Amino acid sequence: MANLKKKSIVDWLIDAIHAANYVLITFEKTTHTALEQIRRDLKKQDTTFKVIKNVLFEKAVNKLSQSEKSYRDIAKKVLPLANKSAVIIFKGEWLDGLKKYHNATKEDENFSFKFGYIDNELYQKEDMIRLANLPRRNELIAKIIGSLKNPMARTTRALTYNMQKFVYVLSQKAKQ
């Protein structure tokens, strides 16, 4: 490699993507302030957003592909890269960071997913959009509990409805 700065960036990329879930995005005509706003929003979710050169990312993936089969698959399926790229690296819960990015950029056509590597699986652009639209774990638990509770509430209501109606009719008769 030509200089030490590029080598250090490749080494940082290798360390960052080797042990974490990440997404590679593309962006077109956008302002620096928009990128900084996304970076600040993602930082709150314990997520790193970094604009990278495609060649340096390709070098990092190629180095990792020498020792790991999953990165060989990435190299075959998504390399070479085109257009401007940025990497989003999730340190904590990846779904929170992914939702934050997707919600911040879904109105802006200048941002889109290239691919993602989540839980040792490669996801293409369409799959990343579907993942970003998934409900959070707490929301799923609440829906399951609600669906379990709903039939019981309906049964209770059905059993008590006739009795309540009878009491209402009697109270109306007593008022007359």
C-alpha positions in Angstrom: 0.0 0.0 0.0 1.2 3.5 -0.8 1.1 5.1 2.6 0.8 4.3 6.3 -2.4 6.2 6.8 -4.2 3.9 4.3 -2.7 0.9 5.9 -3.9 1.9 9.3 -7.4 2.5 7.9 -7.4 -1.0 6.4 -6.2 -2.5 9.7 -8.9 -0.5 11.5 -11.6 -1.8 9.0 -10.4 -5.4 9.5 -10.6 -5.1 13.2 -14.0 -3.3 13.1 -15.8 -5.6 10.6 -14.3 -8.9 11.8 -15.9 -8.9 15.2 -19.1 -6.9 14.6 -22.3 -6.6 12.6 -22.1 -4.0 9.9 -23.9 -2.4 7.0 -22.3 -0.8 3.9 -24.4 2.0 2.5 -24.2 4.2 -0.5 -24.9 7.9 -0.6 -25.1 10.3 -3.5 -25.5 14.1 -3.5 -25.7 14.9 0.2 -24.3 17.6 2.5 -21.7 17.3 5.1 -24.2 18.4 7.7 -26.6 15.6 6.8 -23.8 13.1 7.2 -22.8 14.6 10.5 -26.4 14.5 11.8 -26.7 10.8 10.9 -23.3 10.2 12.6 -24.5 11.9 15.8 -27.8 10.1 15.8 -26.1 6.7 15.4 -23.5 7.5 18.0 -26.4 7.6 20.6 -27.2 4.0 19.6 -23.5 2.9 20.2 -23.0 2.6 16.5 -20.1 3.9 14.4 -20.7 5.6 11.0 -17.6 6.2 8.9 -17.2 7.2 5.2 -14.7 4.9 3.6 -13.0 4.5 0.3 -14.3 1.4 -1.7 -10.7 0.3 -2.5 -9.8 0.2 1.2 -12.9 -1.7 2.1 -12.2 -4.2 -0.7 -8.6 -4.7 0.6 -9.9 -5.3 4.1 -12.4 -7.9 2.9 -9.8 -9.6 0.7 -7.4 -9.9 3.6 -10.2 -11.4 5.8 -11.2 -13.7 2.9 -7.8 -15.4 3.1 -8.7 -16.9 6.5 -12.5 -17.0 6.6 -15.0 -18.5 4.2 -17.8 -16.1 5.0 -15.6 -13.2 3.7 -14.8 -15.2 0.6 -18.6 -15.2 -0.1 -18.8 -11.5 0.5 -15.9 -10.9 -1.9 -17.6 -13.0 -4.6 -21.1 -11.5 -4.2 -20.6 -7.8 -3.6 -17.1 -6.8 -4.8 -16.1 -4.7 -6.6 -17.9 -1.8 -5.0 -19.1 1.3 -6.9 -20.3 4.8 -5.8 -19.6 6.5 -2.5 -19.6 4.2 0.5 -19.9 4.4 4.3 -19.8 1.7 6.8 -22.1 1.5 9.8 -20.7 -0.7 12.6 -23.0 -1.9 15.3 -21.4 -2.4 18.7 -24.5 -3.2 20.7 -28.0 -4.1 19.6 -27.8 -3.9 15.9 -31.6 -3.6 15.3 -31.8 -0.3 17.2 -28.9 1.3 15.1 -30.3 -0.1 11.9 -33.8 1.3 12.6 -32.3 4.7 13.6 -30.4 4.9 10.3 -33.3 3.7 8.2 -35.8 6.1 9.8 -33.4 9.0 9.4 -32.8 8.3 5.7 -36.0 6.7 4.4 -37.3 10.0 3.0 -33.9 10.9 1.5 -33.3 9.0 -1.8 -29.6 9.9 -1.7 -29.0 7.1 0.9 -29.5 3.4 0.4 -28.1 0.1 1.5 -25.5 -1.8 -0.4 -25.4 -4.9 1.8 -25.2 -5.9 5.4 -23.3 -8.6 7.4 -25.5 -9.3 10.4 -25.1 -12.3 12.7 -22.6 -13.9 10.3 -25.1 -13.7 7.4 -24.8 -11.6 4.2 -28.0 -9.6 3.4 -28.6 -7.7 0.2 -30.2 -4.3 -0.1 -33.8 -5.6 -0.1 -33.2 -7.8 2.9 -31.7 -4.9 4.8 -34.8 -2.8 4.3 -37.0 -5.7 5.5 -34.7 -6.1 8.6 -34.9 -2.4 9.3 -38.7 -2.6 9.3 -38.9 -5.5 11.7 -40.5 -4.6 15.1 -38.2 -4.6 18.1 -38.1 -7.5 20.5 -40.2 -5.7 23.1 -42.9 -4.9 20.5 -43.0 -8.5 19.5 -43.4 -9.7 23.1 -46.2 -7.2 23.6 -48.0 -8.4 20.5 -47.7 -12.0 21.6 -49.0 -11.3 25.1 -51.8 -9.2 23.6 -52.8 -12.0 21.2 -52.8 -14.5 24.1 -54.8 -12.2 26.4 -57.3 -11.2 23.7 -59.1 -14.6 23.4 -59.4 -14.8 27.2 -60.9 -11.3 27.3 -63.4 -12.2 24.6 -64.4 -15.4 26.3 -65.0 -13.6 29.6 -67.0 -10.9 27.8 -69.1 -13.5 26.0 -69.9 -15.4 29.3 -70.8 -12.2 31.2 -72.6 -10.4 28.4 -76.0 -12.1 28.8 -75.9 -11.6 32.6 -75.0 -7.9 32.2 -77.8 -7.4 29.7 -80.3 -9.1 32.0 -79.3 -6.9 34.9 -79.6 -3.8 32.6 -83.1 -4.9 31.5 -84.2 -5.4 35.2 -82.8 -2.0 36.2 -84.7 -0.3 33.3 -87.9 -2.1 34.4 -87.3 -1.0 38.0 -87.0 2.6 36.9 -90.4 2.4 35.1 
